[in-house]
Amino acid sequence: MNSKTFLIGIAGGIIVFLMGFLIYGILLMDYFGANMSSYPGLIKEPMEIWAIGTGNIIWGILLAYFLNTVKIESGIQGAIHGASLFFLFGLGANFVFFGQYNLMPLSLAFVDALCMALLGGVSGAAIGWLLGRKSEKSS
């Protein structure tokens, strides 16, 4: 992975973080809270924001690496591939969690996978667009 892809991945991860805050922390917080199992100590108060941000940046770097590897050079292609990748990853992880833990009903696994698709689509669009830009040195 070259430094341009790595830096684009960090930018993509910041977008994942901000979109996650919007979707999970504001828009659907009450919905997820009402549909997930709850017991004392399950949710950290306060949350470890540094860990959430680090995980999001890792996802952004992984998405940038993938999109660069498959030669994505436009926002639309990045959005499609990013949404598909995050949806499938999210759905797969949610099925594993559903099989192992009593945290959520199966319907919430699908809602979460759709939310993940939004995260991947928006960040994939930005990453794809940035990967398609020519550096000023090559112009």
C-alpha positions as CSV (number, residue, x, y, z in Angstrom):
1,M,0.0,0.0,0.0
2,N,1.4,3.4,-0.9
3,S,1.2,6.5,1.3
4,K,-1.5,8.1,-0.9
5,T,-3.8,5.1,-0.4
6,F,-3.0,5.1,3.4
7,L,-3.8,8.8,3.8
8,I,-7.0,8.4,1.7
9,G,-7.9,5.5,4.0
10,I,-7.5,7.7,7.1
11,A,-9.8,10.3,5.5
12,G,-12.3,7.5,4.7
13,G,-12.1,6.3,8.3
14,I,-13.0,9.8,9.6
15,I,-16.0,9.8,7.3
16,V,-17.0,6.3,8.7
17,F,-16.7,7.7,12.2
18,L,-18.8,10.8,11.5
19,M,-21.4,8.8,9.6
20,G,-21.5,6.3,12.4
21,F,-22.1,9.0,14.9
22,L,-24.9,10.4,12.8
23,I,-26.6,7.0,12.2
24,Y,-26.0,5.1,15.4
25,G,-25.5,8.0,17.8
26,I,-28.3,10.3,16.7
27,L,-30.8,9.0,14.2
28,L,-31.2,5.3,15.2
29,M,-29.9,5.4,18.8
30,D,-33.4,4.9,20.3
31,Y,-34.3,2.2,17.8
32,F,-31.2,0.1,18.5
33,G,-31.6,0.7,22.3
34,A,-35.2,-0.5,22.2
35,N,-34.3,-3.6,20.2
36,M,-31.1,-4.9,21.8
37,S,-30.8,-6.8,24.9
38,S,-29.6,-4.8,27.9
39,Y,-28.0,-5.6,31.2
40,P,-25.9,-3.6,33.7
41,G,-22.4,-3.1,32.4
42,L,-23.1,-4.0,28.7
43,I,-22.7,-0.5,27.5
44,K,-19.6,1.5,28.6
45,E,-20.4,4.8,30.1
46,P,-18.6,6.8,28.8
47,M,-17.8,5.0,25.6
48,E,-14.1,4.6,24.6
49,I,-14.4,7.0,21.7
50,W,-10.7,6.6,20.9
51,A,-11.3,2.9,20.3
52,I,-14.3,3.5,18.1
53,G,-12.4,6.1,16.1
54,T,-9.4,3.7,15.7
55,G,-11.6,0.9,14.5
56,N,-13.3,3.3,12.0
57,I,-9.9,4.5,10.7
58,I,-8.8,0.8,10.3
59,W,-12.0,0.2,8.3
60,G,-11.3,3.3,6.1
61,I,-7.8,2.1,5.4
62,L,-9.0,-1.4,4.6
63,L,-11.7,0.0,2.2
64,A,-9.1,2.3,0.5
65,Y,-6.7,-0.6,0.1
66,F,-9.5,-2.7,-1.4
67,L,-10.8,0.0,-3.7
68,N,-7.2,0.8,-4.9
69,T,-6.5,-2.9,-5.5
70,V,-9.6,-3.3,-7.7
71,K,-8.7,0.0,-9.5
72,I,-11.7,2.1,-8.5
73,E,-11.3,5.7,-9.7
74,S,-14.7,7.3,-9.3
75,G,-17.1,8.2,-6.5
76,I,-19.9,6.1,-7.9
77,Q,-17.8,3.0,-8.3
78,G,-16.5,3.6,-4.8
79,A,-19.9,4.0,-3.3
80,I,-21.2,0.8,-4.9
81,H,-18.2,-1.3,-3.9
82,G,-18.0,0.3,-0.4
83,A,-21.7,-0.3,0.3
84,S,-21.6,-3.9,-0.9
85,L,-18.4,-4.7,1.1
86,F,-19.7,-3.1,4.3
87,F,-23.2,-4.6,3.9
88,L,-21.8,-8.1,3.5
89,F,-19.2,-7.7,6.2
90,G,-21.9,-6.3,8.6
91,L,-24.4,-9.0,7.8
92,G,-21.9,-11.8,8.2
93,A,-20.7,-10.4,11.5
94,N,-24.3,-10.0,12.7
95,F,-25.2,-13.6,11.9
96,V,-22.2,-14.8,13.9
97,F,-23.2,-12.5,16.8
98,F,-26.8,-13.7,16.5
99,G,-25.6,-17.3,16.7
100,Q,-23.4,-16.7,19.7
101,Y,-25.0,-14.0,21.8
102,N,-28.4,-12.9,23.0
103,L,-27.9,-9.3,22.0
104,M,-30.3,-8.7,19.2
105,P,-33.2,-10.2,17.2
106,L,-32.4,-11.3,13.7
107,S,-34.4,-8.4,12.2
108,L,-31.9,-5.9,13.8
109,A,-29.0,-7.8,12.1
110,F,-30.5,-6.7,8.8
111,V,-31.1,-3.1,9.9
112,D,-27.6,-2.9,11.1
113,A,-26.2,-4.3,7.8
114,L,-28.2,-1.6,5.9
115,C,-26.6,1.0,8.2
116,M,-23.2,-0.5,7.5
117,A,-24.0,-0.2,3.8
118,L,-24.6,3.5,4.3
119,L,-21.3,3.9,6.1
120,G,-19.5,2.0,3.3
121,G,-21.3,3.8,0.5
122,V,-20.6,7.3,1.7
123,S,-17.0,6.6,2.7
124,G,-16.4,4.5,-0.5
125,A,-17.7,7.4,-2.6
126,A,-15.2,9.8,-1.0
127,I,-12.4,7.2,-1.2
128,G,-13.1,6.4,-4.9
129,W,-13.2,10.0,-5.8
130,L,-9.9,10.7,-4.1
131,L,-8.3,7.7,-5.7
132,G,-9.4,8.9,-9.1
133,R,-7.8,12.4,-8.7
134,K,-4.6,12.9,-10.4
135,S,-1.8,14.4,-8.4
136,E,-0.7,17.9,-9.5
137,K,2.8,16.5,-10.3
138,S,1.3,14.2,-13.0
139,S,-0.8,16.9,-14.6
